[in-house]
Amino acid sequence: MSRVDLHCHLLPGIDDGSKSMEVSLQLARDAVADGITHALLTPHHMNGVYVNHKADVLKETAIFEHELVAHNIPLTVFPGQEVRINGELIEALDQDDILFADETGRYLMLEFPDNDVPSYTKQMIYDIQQRGIVPVIVHPERNTAILAKPNLIYDLVSRGCLAQLTASSYVGTFGKKVQRFSKQLIAAQQVNVLASDAHDLPERKYEMDDAFHKLTKDFGSKVAAQFEQTAQDILNGQTVQNAPIPIKRRQFWF
């Protein structure tokens, strides 16, 4: 069975992911060992530190793909971007400088700042959606503003966005609070897909297999299979159904 990773930083030397081709190839081997067959390569774009234009990512992906074949690593890769929400995003779309998760230009891997959901988010997402684009919000469980106010992510997914949970968050690598919130998001159907967000960092390794084992244990094989299928559907530009429900806060009675 195919396993798709929609978010990883394997391209060498262009963001905070891999530092060299040698490291990238080892990360690719790690991905295969973790059961991944297809990977969307998503270097940071327009995040205030890194700018990785579409043409550059296409070029670097082709080079990496050649190296994967030369080293007999059975990982199929696709060019993408992890795009930071920012005031110049619409202009970048107009200039055809944005890569999508699929070749039809339907799904956009969209990142927020670590500690904020900008005040213009709703309007910008509306403007993006008017173009037929579905934002896939990456790792909302690690955003401190969303952790403090979970309704922020519910509001966005109820308006038609999808959301991607990081596998390492779900298995506890980022701490118990993030792990607990990750499980709540899954239970509330506010996240649709797991991805690695793999970097060349000790705490950012591949944990997809562990996450899917935990997902099966916590929610059953049907939910785990749906998460796998959703990743494939996004990569193929197919429609993904979404039916989020609010997270109920624990109530204390006195």
Kinemage of the C-alpha trace (Angstrom):
@kinemage 1
@onewidth
@group {chain A} dominant
@subgroup {mainchain}
@vectorlist {calphas} color= white
{ca met a 1} P 0.000 0.000 0.000
{ca ser a 2} L 1.204 3.508 -0.779
{ca arg a 3} L 1.968 5.904 2.051
{ca val a 4} L 2.159 9.582 1.158
{ca asp a 5} L 4.068 12.171 3.183
{ca leu a 6} L 2.703 15.618 2.304
{ca his a 7} L 5.193 17.673 4.311
{ca cys a 8} L 8.954 17.187 4.584
{ca his a 9} L 12.169 19.161 4.231
{ca leu a 10} L 14.426 16.841 2.235
{ca leu a 11} L 15.753 19.166 -0.448
{ca pro a 12} L 19.368 20.002 0.433
{ca gly a 13} L 20.658 23.431 1.352
{ca ile a 14} L 17.590 25.576 0.727
{ca asp a 15} L 15.946 25.920 4.153
{ca asp a 16} L 16.277 24.611 7.720
{ca gly a 17} L 15.936 20.998 6.592
{ca ser a 18} L 18.748 19.022 5.013
{ca lys a 19} L 22.203 20.606 4.822
{ca ser a 20} L 23.619 18.428 2.021
{ca met a 21} L 22.728 15.879 -0.641
{ca glu a 22} L 24.266 13.152 1.518
{ca val a 23} L 21.946 14.069 4.373
{ca ser a 24} L 18.971 14.273 2.000
{ca leu a 25} L 19.616 10.773 0.706
{ca gln a 26} L 19.825 9.433 4.259
{ca leu a 27} L 16.550 11.156 5.116
{ca ala a 28} L 15.025 9.534 2.036
{ca arg a 29} L 16.244 6.129 3.234
{ca asp a 30} L 14.724 6.875 6.638
{ca ala a 31} L 11.436 7.768 4.950
{ca val a 32} L 11.349 4.479 3.060
{ca ala a 33} L 12.173 2.582 6.264
{ca asp a 34} L 9.191 4.353 7.864
{ca gly a 35} L 6.881 3.016 5.167
{ca ile a 36} L 6.710 6.134 2.999
{ca thr a 37} L 6.485 5.561 -0.752
{ca his a 38} L 5.670 9.082 -1.992
{ca ala a 39} L 6.815 12.427 -0.587
{ca leu a 40} L 5.826 16.005 -1.326
{ca leu a 41} L 8.945 18.128 -0.864
{ca thr a 42} L 7.902 21.304 0.933
{ca pro a 43} L 10.705 23.808 1.569
{ca his a 44} L 9.717 26.967 3.414
{ca his a 45} L 8.560 29.815 1.202
{ca met a 46} L 7.941 33.454 2.136
{ca asn a 47} L 8.309 32.841 5.876
{ca gly a 48} L 10.507 35.858 6.547
{ca val a 49} L 13.715 33.822 6.419
{ca tyr a 50} L 13.502 31.582 3.364
{ca val a 51} L 12.228 32.287 -0.127
{ca asn a 52} L 12.120 29.281 -2.437
{ca his a 53} L 10.620 30.256 -5.760
{ca lys a 54} L 8.657 27.749 -7.803
{ca ala a 55} L 11.280 27.512 -10.562
{ca asp a 56} L 14.051 26.838 -8.040
{ca val a 57} L 12.083 24.110 -6.275
{ca leu a 58} L 11.292 22.430 -9.595
{ca lys a 59} L 14.983 22.450 -10.484
{ca glu a 60} L 16.163 21.141 -7.097
{ca thr a 61} L 13.494 18.435 -7.057
{ca ala a 62} L 14.624 17.164 -10.466
{ca ile a 63} L 18.228 16.977 -9.235
{ca phe a 64} L 17.187 15.150 -6.060
{ca glu a 65} L 14.991 12.766 -8.037
{ca his a 66} L 17.978 11.871 -10.231
{ca glu a 67} L 20.075 11.144 -7.129
{ca leu a 68} L 17.354 8.953 -5.635
{ca val a 69} L 17.323 6.836 -8.790
{ca ala a 70} L 21.125 6.699 -8.906
{ca his a 71} L 21.236 5.436 -5.311
{ca asn a 72} L 18.362 2.970 -5.754
{ca ile a 73} L 16.171 4.619 -3.129
{ca pro a 74} L 12.517 3.736 -3.874
{ca leu a 75} L 10.966 7.070 -2.946
{ca thr a 76} L 8.823 8.978 -5.440
{ca val a 77} L 9.057 12.723 -4.860
{ca phe a 78} L 7.033 15.731 -5.965
{ca pro a 79} L 7.844 19.465 -5.844
{ca gly a 80} L 5.946 21.587 -3.344
{ca gln a 81} L 6.226 24.441 -0.869
{ca glu a 82} L 5.282 25.159 2.722
{ca val a 83} L 3.874 28.635 2.153
{ca arg a 84} L 3.696 31.112 5.031
{ca ile a 85} L 0.550 33.198 5.092
{ca asn a 86} L 1.616 36.769 4.339
{ca gly a 87} L 0.485 39.950 2.654
{ca glu a 88} L 2.202 39.073 -0.629
{ca leu a 89} L 0.624 35.641 -1.089
{ca ile a 90} L -2.074 36.752 -3.541
{ca glu a 91} L 0.556 38.487 -5.662
{ca ala a 92} L 2.675 35.323 -5.630
{ca leu a 93} L -0.340 33.347 -6.846
{ca asp a 94} L -0.900 35.888 -9.615
{ca gln a 95} L 2.745 35.517 -10.645
{ca asp a 96} L 2.530 31.701 -10.736
{ca asp a 97} L 5.224 31.390 -8.081
{ca ile a 98} L 3.334 28.959 -5.844
{ca leu a 99} L 3.509 25.171 -5.925
{ca phe a 100} L 0.550 23.128 -4.767
{ca ala a 101} L 0.271 19.682 -3.223
{ca asp a 102} L -1.320 18.459 -6.447
{ca glu a 103} L -0.738 19.150 -10.120
{ca thr a 104} L -4.211 20.633 -10.582
{ca gly a 105} L -3.503 23.580 -8.257
{ca arg a 106} L -6.194 22.707 -5.757
{ca tyr a 107} L -4.449 22.150 -2.407
{ca leu a 108} L -2.068 24.713 -0.867
{ca met a 109} L 0.121 23.761 2.118
{ca leu a 110} L -0.314 26.868 4.278
{ca glu a 111} L 1.707 27.725 7.378
{ca phe a 112} L 0.986 30.224 10.149
{ca pro a 113} L 3.602 31.896 12.360
{ca asp a 114} L 4.488 29.693 15.348
{ca asn a 115} L 2.757 31.915 17.890
{ca asp a 116} L 0.010 33.665 15.973
{ca val a 117} L -2.929 33.451 13.612
{ca pro a 118} L -2.746 36.818 11.825
{ca ser a 119} L -5.776 39.100 11.988
{ca tyr a 120} L -6.123 39.050 8.193
{ca thr a 121} L -6.242 35.237 8.016
{ca lys a 122} L -9.985 34.835 7.429
{ca gln a 123} L -10.055 37.392 4.622
{ca met a 124} L -6.986 35.987 2.916
{ca ile a 125} L -8.263 32.433 3.121
{ca tyr a 126} L -11.575 33.615 1.663
{ca asp a 127} L -9.705 35.294 -1.199
{ca ile a 128} L -7.702 32.115 -1.805
{ca gln a 129} L -10.812 29.956 -1.751
{ca gln a 130} L -12.469 32.207 -4.326
{ca arg a 131} L -9.771 30.971 -6.716
{ca gly a 132} L -10.819 27.360 -6.150
{ca ile a 133} L -7.894 26.695 -3.812
{ca val a 134} L -8.257 24.653 -0.622
{ca pro a 135} L -5.763 25.678 2.078
{ca val a 136} L -4.252 22.787 4.030
{ca ile a 137} L -3.158 24.311 7.335
{ca val a 138} L 0.057 22.643 8.460
{ca his a 139} L 0.792 21.614 12.074
{ca pro a 140} L -1.946 23.690 13.807
{ca glu a 141} L -1.354 21.641 16.965
{ca arg a 142} L 2.020 23.348 17.464
{ca asn a 143} L 0.713 26.909 17.090
{ca thr a 144} L 0.568 28.479 20.557
{ca ala a 145} L -2.334 30.776 19.645
{ca ile a 146} L -4.401 27.791 18.506
{ca leu a 147} L -3.386 25.803 21.591
{ca ala a 148} L -4.742 28.651 23.720
{ca lys a 149} L -7.885 29.119 21.605
{ca pro a 150} L -8.789 25.883 19.781
{ca asn a 151} L -11.792 27.550 18.165
{ca leu a 152} L -9.338 29.343 15.865
{ca ile a 153} L -8.664 26.150 13.936
{ca tyr a 154} L -12.264 24.943 14.155
{ca asp a 155} L -13.436 28.190 12.578
{ca leu a 156} L -11.048 27.744 9.651
{ca val a 157} L -11.738 24.073 8.953
{ca ser a 158} L -15.482 24.676 9.249
{ca arg a 159} L -15.034 27.260 6.468
{ca gly a 160} L -13.552 24.650 4.136
{ca cys a 161} L -9.872 24.457 5.033
{ca leu a 162} L -8.180 21.143 5.703
{ca ala a 163} L -5.486 20.610 8.333
{ca gln a 164} L -2.363 18.463 8.589
{ca leu a 165} L -1.157 17.018 11.885
{ca thr a 166} L 2.534 16.304 12.439
{ca ala a 167} L 3.197 12.647 13.246
{ca ser a 168} L 5.784 13.554 15.887
{ca ser a 169} L 3.245 15.745 17.690
{ca tyr a 170} L 0.857 12.825 18.000
{ca val a 171} L 3.447 10.417 19.416
{ca gly a 172} L 4.625 12.908 22.038
{ca thr a 173} L 7.911 14.241 20.661
{ca phe a 174} L 6.817 17.853 21.238
{ca gly a 175} L 5.516 17.190 24.744
{ca lys a 176} L 2.369 15.997 26.465
{ca lys a 177} L 0.356 19.174 25.913
{ca val a 178} L 0.830 19.088 22.139
{ca gln a 179} L 0.206 15.339 22.114
{ca arg a 180} L -3.030 15.712 24.059
{ca phe a 181} L -4.233 18.502 21.767
{ca ser a 182} L -3.337 16.408 18.719
{ca lys a 183} L -5.581 13.620 19.940
{ca gln a 184} L -8.396 16.098 20.585
{ca leu a 185} L -8.094 17.448 17.043
{ca ile a 186} L -8.327 13.949 15.591
{ca ala a 187} L -11.352 13.111 17.746
{ca ala a 188} L -13.061 16.323 16.614
{ca gln a 189} L -12.280 15.595 12.943
{ca gln a 190} L -10.462 18.927 12.685
{ca val a 191} L -7.330 17.396 11.146
{ca asn a 192} L -7.438 15.237 8.043
{ca val a 193} L -3.973 13.889 7.414
{ca leu a 194} L -0.665 12.977 9.075
{ca ala a 195} L 2.701 14.131 7.730
{ca ser a 196} L 6.278 13.898 8.965
{ca asp a 197} L 7.551 17.499 8.698
{ca ala a 198} L 10.942 15.764 8.713
{ca his a 199} L 14.085 17.878 9.091
{ca asp a 200} L 17.725 17.021 9.676
{ca leu a 201} L 17.264 17.605 13.400
{ca pro a 202} L 17.251 15.123 16.321
{ca glu a 203} L 13.643 15.872 17.311
{ca arg a 204} L 12.343 16.022 13.722
{ca lys a 205} L 12.858 12.459 12.557
{ca tyr a 206} L 10.419 10.165 10.776
{ca glu a 207} L 7.726 8.851 13.115
{ca met a 208} L 4.920 8.173 10.650
{ca asp a 209} L 4.784 4.430 11.298
{ca asp a 210} L 4.592 4.964 15.061
{ca ala a 211} L 1.901 7.590 14.548
{ca phe a 212} L -0.233 5.308 12.396
{ca his a 213} L 0.097 2.483 14.913
{ca lys a 214} L -1.073 4.867 17.625
{ca leu a 215} L -3.869 6.182 15.414
{ca thr a 216} L -5.099 2.632 14.854
{ca lys a 217} L -4.929 1.895 18.578
{ca asp a 218} L -6.699 5.115 19.606
{ca phe a 219} L -9.322 5.437 16.869
{ca gly a 220} L -9.408 2.165 14.938
{ca ser a 221} L -8.164 0.892 11.601
{ca lys a 222} L -10.920 2.636 9.633
{ca val a 223} L -9.779 6.092 10.765
{ca ala a 224} L -6.134 5.221 10.122
{ca ala a 225} L -6.985 4.012 6.627
{ca gln a 226} L -8.938 7.213 5.960
{ca phe a 227} L -5.949 9.344 6.946
{ca glu a 228} L -3.786 7.353 4.524
{ca gln a 229} L -6.373 7.747 1.769
{ca thr a 230} L -6.785 11.472 2.388
{ca ala a 231} L -3.063 12.054 1.845
{ca gln a 232} L -3.325 10.251 -1.491
{ca asp a 233} L -6.453 12.212 -2.419
{ca ile a 234} L -4.760 15.545 -1.712
{ca leu a 235} L -1.723 14.560 -3.779
{ca asn a 236} L -4.030 13.530 -6.632
{ca gly a 237} L -6.238 16.620 -6.402
{ca gln a 238} L -9.310 14.626 -5.413
{ca thr a 239} L -12.136 15.963 -3.259
{ca val a 240} L -11.725 15.486 0.491
{ca gln a 241} L -14.805 15.481 2.693
{ca asn a 242} L -14.599 17.382 5.964
{ca ala a 243} L -17.018 17.349 8.908
{ca pro a 244} L -15.348 19.016 11.900
{ca ile a 245} L -16.995 19.365 15.293
{ca pro a 246} L -16.005 21.755 18.117
{ca ile a 247} L -13.658 20.567 20.837
{ca lys a 248} L -15.514 20.449 24.127
{ca arg a 249} L -13.632 22.081 26.946
{ca arg a 250} L -13.591 20.172 30.231
{ca gln a 251} L -16.116 21.665 32.622
{ca phe a 252} L -15.792 21.799 36.399
{ca trp a 253} L -18.855 21.912 38.613
{ca phe a 254} L -18.757 23.334 42.137
